[in-house]
Amino acid sequence: MIIGRATLLRLPMKALPFADAASEGLPMAQLLRLSLFQVSVGMATVLLLGTLNRVMIVELSVPATIVAVMIALPVLIAPFRAFLGHRSDTHRSAIGWKRIPYLWFGSLWQMGGLAVMPFALLVLSGQQTVGPDWAGEVLAAVAFLMTGLGLHMTQTAGLALATDRADDATRPRVVALLYTMFLLGMGLSAVIIGWLLRDFTPLTLIRVVQGAASVGIVLNLIALWKQEKARPMSRSERAAPRPRFRDAWADLMAGGAAGRLLAVVFIGTMALTMQDVLLEPYGGEILGLSVSATTILTALWAAGALSGFILAGRGLARGRNAYRIAASGLLVGIAAFSAVIFAAPMGSTALFYAGAVLIGFGSGLFAVSTLTAAMTLPVGDRAGHGLALGAWGAAQATAAGLSIALGGGLRDGINAIATTGSWGTALDTPATGYAFVYHIEIGLLFVTLAVLGPLMRHARPTIRNTDQGQPRLGLSEFPT
């Protein structure tokens, strides 16, 4: 039965999810339309970090080291998100737009990268008749860089635009809605793309990836339409110098807990993301799962991450120590990787899927809690919390990119030794390289717990909502 407009209007506002995120400056209809850019970004993320790495390794037989480097390229661009956000903050134009140009050109970069991606991957796999031998690697790297740059530019400008339009009271809930839409976009895209690729052929790959490029540009165009007002600038305003960050960074590093927190974020992120390029190939090569069955892993991870986000928010709202919640996420990660390791000898697909959910759950707890800790870092006179959050995002993204590349290299190197039989017949199996990486991640999780320990004594009060006098998790600066 189709619900009519009159029925919807009779529903109480409290019955609608995120109804309290709307405001006079950003009505619910415009907010939901703006949030479509997060669906586009989630879809591109599924392709880059999920589907394409499995397709390259299993179906196209590309070495995991090359795949890991390709997947890491878009992630390694992420530290420049703070720079992109600052440039959109101080953008000079006669019409006065700041966010829309970056949102639009980011959409074009994202579409362009995905449009040429399948052809570059086919050349990379050896389906090449003319041209130099290195053409596949170069074309694939350019495609991944274009997509990554567009993805980060689109998301940074879109979040900044939402932050500009929302008022102080609704801004945390607006960004929480956008983060939820990102996870929803990842989950739905994983299911749809997995279904479309259930019978894999090169032509199907071209159609699916280029179709995703078209859907992404359409969603972003709908999202940005009439979202920013024109505010003409004078010539003197356009000629005004831009601010610098060197002194502010020195103030931030002068704080007692900042350096250790960034170390925790860096090591913990490496521990939780090293398997990103290997999880789907592990399911396909070791457990014999199909492309569609392994693509579902991204949806399971997103569901676990969203659950971790909600649970961490409730814990912080009740005044729990953010560092203790981060430690809980690390412990969940240890259990998750143990489940993934035992899935192979036990031949259990259910245990493998459970491990994927727990990896997302632990990552959600860890990311939200360390973000909250960054929001409460003591800063100097010349630094602000925006700089602290930018440092948090840079540490997280750099660690994610390095760990993805390292995970693929370790898997190839260990398998090259193990499959020669030099370590005995028990380890002469393709699962050895994967298991080695998962054990390294468990070790890094224990190292992160050791680094995190001293921060327990530096807990600061949870962010509170001054309107109701109750704690509330605010994500208005979430650099996702």
C-alpha positions as CSV (number, residue, x, y, z in Angstrom):
1,M,0.0,0.0,0.0
2,I,1.3,3.4,-0.9
3,I,1.2,6.1,1.8
4,G,-0.2,9.3,0.6
5,R,1.1,12.8,1.3
6,A,-1.9,13.6,3.6
7,T,-1.1,10.5,5.7
8,L,2.6,11.6,6.0
9,L,1.5,15.1,7.1
10,R,-0.6,13.7,9.9
11,L,2.4,11.8,11.3
12,P,3.9,13.4,14.4
13,M,7.3,14.9,13.9
14,K,8.9,12.7,16.6
15,A,7.8,9.6,14.6
16,L,10.2,10.6,11.7
17,P,13.9,9.7,12.0
18,F,16.2,12.7,12.4
19,A,13.2,15.0,12.4
20,D,15.0,17.3,14.9
21,A,17.8,17.8,12.4
22,A,15.8,20.3,10.4
23,S,15.9,24.0,11.0
24,E,14.7,27.2,9.5
25,G,17.9,27.7,7.5
26,L,17.9,24.0,6.3
27,P,14.4,22.5,6.0
28,M,14.1,18.7,6.1
29,A,13.4,18.4,2.3
30,Q,16.6,20.3,1.4
31,L,18.6,18.4,4.1
32,L,17.5,15.0,2.7
33,R,18.3,16.2,-0.8
34,L,21.7,17.5,0.2
35,S,22.5,14.1,1.9
36,L,22.4,12.4,-1.5
37,F,26.1,13.3,-2.0
38,Q,26.9,10.9,0.9
39,V,25.1,8.1,-0.9
40,S,27.2,8.8,-4.0
41,V,30.4,8.8,-1.9
42,G,29.4,5.6,-0.1
43,M,28.8,3.9,-3.5
44,A,32.2,5.0,-4.8
45,T,33.8,3.7,-1.5
46,V,32.2,0.3,-2.0
47,L,33.7,0.1,-5.5
48,L,37.2,1.3,-4.5
49,L,37.6,-0.6,-1.2
50,G,35.4,-3.6,-1.8
51,T,34.3,-4.9,-5.2
52,L,37.1,-3.8,-7.4
53,N,39.9,-5.2,-5.2
54,R,38.3,-8.7,-5.1
55,V,37.7,-8.5,-8.9
56,M,41.3,-7.6,-9.6
57,I,42.8,-10.3,-7.4
58,V,40.4,-13.2,-8.1
59,E,38.8,-12.7,-11.5
60,L,41.5,-10.7,-13.2
61,S,44.5,-12.4,-11.5
62,V,46.3,-9.1,-10.7
63,P,49.0,-9.5,-7.9
64,A,47.7,-8.4,-4.5
65,T,50.7,-6.0,-4.1
66,I,49.7,-4.0,-7.2
67,V,46.0,-4.1,-6.1
68,A,46.9,-2.9,-2.6
69,V,48.9,0.1,-4.0
70,M,46.0,1.0,-6.3
71,I,43.5,0.9,-3.5
72,A,45.8,2.8,-1.2
73,L,46.2,5.8,-3.6
74,P,42.7,7.3,-3.0
75,V,43.1,6.9,0.7
76,L,46.5,8.5,0.8
77,I,45.0,11.7,-0.7
78,A,42.7,12.0,2.3
79,P,45.2,14.0,4.4
80,F,44.6,16.8,1.9
81,R,41.0,17.0,3.0
82,A,41.8,19.6,5.6
83,F,43.5,21.7,2.9
84,L,40.5,21.3,0.6
85,G,38.1,22.3,3.4
86,H,40.3,25.4,4.2
87,R,40.3,26.4,0.5
88,S,36.6,26.1,0.3
89,D,36.3,28.2,3.5
90,T,38.4,31.0,2.0
91,H,37.4,30.6,-1.7
92,R,37.3,33.9,-3.5
93,S,34.8,34.4,-6.3
94,A,32.7,37.2,-7.7
95,I,29.4,35.3,-7.2
96,G,30.3,34.5,-3.6
97,W,29.9,30.7,-3.8
98,K,32.4,28.7,-1.6
99,R,31.2,25.1,-1.4
100,I,29.3,24.5,-4.7
101,P,32.4,24.9,-7.0
102,Y,34.3,22.2,-4.9
103,L,31.3,20.0,-4.7
104,W,30.7,20.2,-8.5
105,F,34.3,19.7,-9.6
106,G,34.7,16.9,-7.1
107,S,31.7,15.2,-8.7
108,L,33.3,15.5,-12.1
109,W,36.6,14.0,-10.9
110,Q,34.7,11.2,-9.2
111,M,32.7,10.4,-12.4
112,G,35.7,10.7,-14.7
113,G,37.7,8.3,-12.6
114,L,35.0,5.7,-12.5
115,A,34.2,6.1,-16.2
116,V,37.7,5.0,-17.3
117,M,38.3,2.6,-14.4
118,P,37.0,-0.7,-15.9
119,F,39.0,-0.2,-19.1
120,A,42.2,0.5,-17.1
121,L,41.6,-2.6,-15.0
122,L,41.2,-4.8,-18.1
123,V,44.5,-3.4,-19.5
124,L,46.1,-4.0,-16.1
125,S,45.0,-7.7,-16.2
126,G,46.9,-8.2,-19.5
127,Q,44.1,-7.7,-22.0
128,Q,46.2,-5.4,-24.1
129,T,47.3,-5.6,-27.7
130,V,49.2,-2.4,-28.3
131,G,51.0,0.1,-26.2
132,P,53.8,-0.1,-23.6
133,D,53.8,-2.8,-20.9
134,W,53.4,-0.2,-18.1
135,A,50.2,1.3,-19.6
136,G,47.9,-0.8,-17.4
137,E,49.6,0.3,-14.1
138,V,49.6,3.9,-15.1
139,L,46.1,4.0,-16.4
140,A,44.7,2.2,-13.3
141,A,46.7,4.6,-11.0
142,V,45.3,7.6,-12.8
143,A,41.8,6.3,-12.5
144,F,42.1,5.5,-8.8
145,L,43.6,9.0,-8.2
146,M,40.9,10.7,-10.1
147,T,38.2,8.8,-8.2
148,G,39.8,9.3,-4.8
149,L,40.4,13.1,-5.4
150,G,36.7,13.5,-6.5
151,L,35.4,11.5,-3.6
152,H,37.3,13.5,-1.0
153,M,36.6,16.8,-2.5
154,T,32.9,16.1,-2.8
155,Q,32.5,14.8,0.7
156,T,34.6,17.6,2.3
157,A,32.7,20.4,0.4
158,G,29.3,18.7,1.1
159,L,29.9,18.4,4.8
160,A,31.1,22.0,5.0
161,L,28.0,23.2,3.1
162,A,25.7,21.3,5.5
163,T,27.6,22.8,8.4
164,D,27.2,26.3,7.0
165,R,23.5,26.0,6.5
166,A,22.6,24.3,9.8
167,D,22.3,26.3,13.0
168,D,24.3,25.6,16.2
169,A,21.5,23.6,17.8
170,T,20.9,21.2,14.9
171,R,24.4,21.0,13.4
172,P,25.5,17.9,15.3
173,R,22.3,16.0,14.3
174,V,22.7,17.2,10.7
175,V,26.1,15.7,10.4
176,A,25.0,12.5,12.3
177,L,22.3,12.2,9.6
178,L,24.9,12.7,6.8
179,Y,27.2,10.0,8.4
180,T,24.3,7.6,8.6
181,M,23.5,8.3,4.9
182,F,27.1,7.5,4.1
183,L,26.8,4.1,5.7
184,L,23.4,3.5,4.2
185,G,24.8,4.3,0.8
186,M,27.6,1.8,1.3
187,G,25.2,-0.9,2.4
188,L,22.7,-0.5,-0.4
189,S,25.4,-0.1,-3.0
190,A,27.1,-3.3,-1.8
191,V,23.9,-5.3,-2.1
192,I,23.0,-3.8,-5.6
193,I,26.5,-4.1,-7.1
194,G,26.9,-7.6,-5.7
195,W,23.7,-8.7,-7.3
196,L,24.6,-7.1,-10.6
197,L,28.0,-8.9,-10.6
198,R,26.6,-12.3,-9.7
199,D,27.6,-13.6,-13.2
200,F,30.9,-11.8,-13.7
201,T,32.1,-10.9,-17.2
202,P,34.4,-8.0,-18.4
203,L,31.4,-6.4,-20.2
204,T,29.3,-6.6,-17.0
205,L,32.2,-5.0,-15.1
206,I,32.2,-2.1,-17.6
207,R,28.5,-1.6,-17.4
208,V,28.3,-1.7,-13.6
209,V,31.2,0.7,-12.9
210,Q,30.2,3.2,-15.6
211,G,26.6,2.9,-14.4
212,A,27.8,3.8,-10.9
213,A,29.7,6.8,-12.3
214,S,26.4,8.0,-14.0
215,V,24.3,7.5,-10.9
216,G,26.9,9.3,-8.8
217,I,27.0,12.5,-10.9
218,V,23.1,12.6,-11.0
219,L,22.9,12.2,-7.2
220,N,25.4,14.9,-6.7
221,L,23.7,17.3,-9.1
222,I,20.4,16.8,-7.3
223,A,22.2,17.3,-4.0
224,L,23.9,20.6,-4.8
225,W,21.0,22.3,-6.8
226,K,20.1,25.6,-5.2
227,Q,21.8,24.7,-1.9
228,E,24.1,27.8,-1.5
229,K,23.0,31.4,-1.8
230,A,25.0,33.8,-4.0
231,R,26.9,36.4,-1.9
232,P,28.8,38.7,-4.3
233,M,32.3,39.7,-3.1
234,S,34.0,43.0,-3.7
235,R,37.4,43.2,-5.3
236,S,39.1,43.9,-1.9
237,E,37.5,40.9,-0.4
238,R,38.7,38.7,-3.2
239,A,42.2,40.1,-2.8
240,A,42.4,39.5,1.0
241,P,45.3,37.1,2.0
242,R,44.5,33.6,3.3
243,P,45.5,32.6,6.8
244,R,48.4,30.2,7.7
245,F,48.5,27.1,9.9
246,R,52.1,26.8,11.1
247,D,51.7,28.6,14.4
248,A,48.4,26.9,15.2
249,W,50.0,23.5,14.6
250,A,52.7,24.3,17.1
251,D,50.1,25.3,19.7
252,L,48.3,22.0,19.2
253,M,51.4,19.9,19.6
254,A,52.3,21.7,22.8
255,G,49.3,20.0,24.5
256,G,50.1,17.0,26.6
257,A,47.8,14.4,25.2
258,A,47.7,15.4,21.5
259,G,50.8,13.5,20.3
260,R,49.8,10.3,22.2
261,L,46.2,10.5,20.9
262,L,47.5,10.8,17.3
263,A,49.8,7.8,17.8
264,V,46.8,5.8,19.1
265,V,44.7,6.8,16.1
266,F,47.5,6.0,13.7
267,I,48.4,2.6,15.1
268,G,44.8,1.6,15.8
269,T,43.7,2.5,12.3
270,M,46.5,0.5,10.8
271,A,45.4,-2.5,12.9
272,L,41.8,-2.2,11.9
273,T,42.2,-1.5,8.2
274,M,45.1,-3.6,7.0
275,Q,42.7,-6.3,6.0
276,D,40.5,-4.0,3.8
277,V,42.2,-5.1,0.6
278,L,42.2,-8.8,1.6
279,L,38.9,-9.6,3.3
280,E,36.9,-10.1,0.1
281,P,39.7,-12.0,-1.8
282,Y,40.1,-14.2,1.4
283,G,36.4,-15.1,1.1
284,G,36.7,-15.8,-2.6
285,E,40.0,-17.6,-2.7
286,I,40.0,-19.5,0.6
287,L,36.3,-20.0,1.3
288,G,35.2,-20.2,-2.3
289,L,32.6,-17.5,-2.1
290,S,31.2,-15.8,-5.2
291,V,31.7,-12.1,-6.1
292,S,28.2,-11.2,-5.0
293,A,28.6,-13.2,-1.7
294,T,31.9,-11.3,-0.8
295,T,30.5,-7.9,-1.8
296,I,27.9,-8.4,0.9
297,L,30.8,-8.1,3.4
298,T,30.9,-4.3,2.8
299,A,27.2,-4.1,3.8
300,L,27.9,-6.2,6.9
301,W,30.8,-4.0,7.8
302,A,28.7,-0.9,7.4
303,A,26.0,-2.4,9.6
304,G,28.5,-3.2,12.3
305,A,30.1,0.3,12.0
306,L,26.7,2.0,12.4
307,S,25.9,-0.1,15.5
308,G,29.3,0.9,17.0
309,F,28.5,4.5,16.2
310,I,25.2,4.3,18.0
311,L,26.6,2.4,21.0
312,A,29.5,4.8,21.4
313,G,27.1,7.8,21.2
314,R,25.0,6.4,24.0
315,G,28.0,5.6,26.1
316,L,29.4,9.1,25.6
317,A,26.0,10.6,26.4
318,R,26.1,8.8,29.7
319,G,29.5,10.3,30.6
320,R,31.6,7.2,29.8
321,N,35.4,7.7,29.3
322,A,36.0,8.1,25.6
323,Y,39.4,6.3,25.9
324,R,37.7,3.3,27.6
325,I,35.2,3.1,24.7
326,A,38.2,3.2,22.3
327,A,39.8,0.3,24.2
328,S,36.5,-1.6,23.9
329,G,36.6,-1.2,20.2
330,L,40.1,-2.5,20.1
331,L,39.1,-5.6,22.1
332,V,36.2,-6.2,19.7
333,G,38.7,-6.0,16.9
334,I,40.9,-8.8,18.5
335,A,37.8,-11.1,18.7
336,A,36.8,-10.1,15.1
337,F,40.2,-11.1,13.5
338,S,40.3,-14.3,15.6
339,A,36.9,-15.2,14.0
340,V,38.1,-14.5,10.5
341,I,41.3,-16.6,11.1
342,F,39.3,-19.6,12.4
343,A,36.8,-19.4,9.5
344,A,39.2,-21.0,7.1
345,P,40.2,-24.2,9.0
346,M,36.6,-24.6,10.2
347,G,35.2,-23.9,6.7
348,S,32.6,-21.6,8.3
349,T,31.1,-18.9,6.2
350,A,28.9,-17.8,9.1
351,L,32.0,-17.2,11.3
352,F,33.6,-15.3,8.5
353,Y,30.6,-13.0,8.1
354,A,30.4,-12.5,11.9
355,G,34.1,-11.5,11.9
356,A,33.3,-8.9,9.2
357,V,30.4,-7.4,11.3
358,L,32.7,-7.3,14.4
359,I,35.4,-5.5,12.5
360,G,33.0,-2.8,11.5
361,F,31.6,-2.7,15.1
362,G,35.0,-2.3,16.6
363,S,36.1,0.3,14.0
364,G,32.9,2.3,14.8
365,L,33.6,2.3,18.5
366,F,37.2,3.3,18.0
367,A,36.6,6.0,15.4
368,V,33.8,7.8,17.3
369,S,35.5,7.7,20.7
370,T,38.9,8.9,19.4
371,L,37.1,11.7,17.5
372,T,35.4,12.8,20.7
373,A,38.7,12.8,22.5
374,A,40.2,15.0,19.7
375,M,37.3,17.4,20.2
376,T,38.2,17.9,23.8
377,L,41.9,18.2,23.4
378,P,43.5,21.3,25.1
379,V,44.6,23.8,22.5
380,G,46.6,27.0,22.6
381,D,45.6,30.5,21.8
382,R,46.4,30.2,18.1
383,A,44.9,26.7,17.6
384,G,41.4,25.5,17.5
385,H,39.4,22.3,17.7
386,G,39.1,22.3,13.9
387,L,42.8,21.8,13.6
388,A,42.8,19.0,16.2
389,L,40.0,17.2,14.2
390,G,42.0,17.8,11.0
391,A,45.0,16.2,12.6
392,W,42.8,13.3,13.7
393,G,41.6,12.8,10.1
394,A,45.1,13.1,8.6
395,A,46.4,10.4,11.0
396,Q,43.5,8.1,10.4
397,A,43.6,8.4,6.6
398,T,47.4,8.1,6.3
399,A,47.4,5.0,8.5
400,A,44.6,3.5,6.4
401,G,46.4,4.0,3.1
402,L,49.8,2.7,4.4
403,S,48.2,-0.3,6.1
404,I,46.2,-1.3,2.9
405,A,49.4,-1.2,0.8
406,L,51.4,-3.1,3.5
407,G,48.7,-5.7,3.9
408,G,48.8,-6.6,0.2
409,G,52.6,-6.7,0.2
410,L,52.8,-8.9,3.2
411,R,50.2,-11.4,1.9
412,D,52.1,-11.8,-1.4
413,G,55.5,-12.1,0.3
414,I,54.5,-14.6,2.9
415,N,52.6,-16.7,0.3
416,A,55.6,-16.7,-2.0
417,I,57.7,-18.3,0.8
418,A,55.0,-20.6,2.2
419,T,53.9,-22.1,-1.0
420,T,57.4,-23.3,-1.8
421,G,57.1,-25.8,1.0
422,S,60.1,-24.4,2.9
423,W,57.9,-23.9,6.0
424,G,56.4,-27.4,5.9
425,T,53.3,-28.9,4.4
426,A,51.0,-27.4,7.0
427,L,51.7,-23.9,5.9
428,D,51.9,-24.7,2.2
429,T,48.5,-23.1,1.5
430,P,47.3,-19.7,0.1
431,A,45.6,-19.1,3.5
432,T,49.0,-18.6,5.2
433,G,49.6,-15.1,3.8
434,Y,46.1,-14.0,4.8
435,A,46.4,-15.4,8.3
436,F,49.8,-13.8,8.8
437,V,48.3,-10.3,8.1
438,Y,45.4,-11.0,10.5
439,H,47.9,-12.0,13.2
440,I,49.9,-8.8,12.6
441,E,46.7,-6.8,13.0
442,I,46.0,-8.5,16.4
443,G,49.5,-7.7,17.5
444,L,49.0,-4.0,16.5
445,L,45.8,-3.9,18.4
446,F,47.6,-4.9,21.6
447,V,50.3,-2.3,20.9
448,T,47.5,0.3,20.5
449,L,46.0,-0.7,23.9
450,A,49.5,-0.2,25.5
451,V,49.8,3.3,24.0
452,L,46.3,4.1,24.9
453,G,46.7,3.2,28.6
454,P,48.2,6.4,29.9
455,L,45.5,8.5,28.3
456,M,42.9,7.0,30.7
457,R,44.1,9.4,33.3
458,H,43.5,12.4,31.0
459,A,39.8,11.9,30.4
460,R,37.8,15.1,29.9
461,P,34.1,15.8,30.4
462,T,31.7,14.6,27.6
463,I,30.3,17.2,25.3
464,R,27.0,18.5,26.6
465,N,23.9,19.9,25.1
466,T,23.4,23.3,26.7
467,D,19.7,23.4,25.7
468,Q,18.7,20.4,27.7
469,G,21.5,20.0,30.1
470,Q,22.1,16.4,29.0
471,P,25.2,15.0,27.3
472,R,25.0,14.7,23.5
473,L,27.5,13.4,21.0
474,G,28.2,16.2,18.5
475,L,29.7,15.3,15.1
476,S,29.5,18.7,13.4
477,E,33.2,18.4,12.5
478,F,33.3,14.6,11.6
479,P,36.1,14.4,9.0
480,T,34.6,11.2,7.4
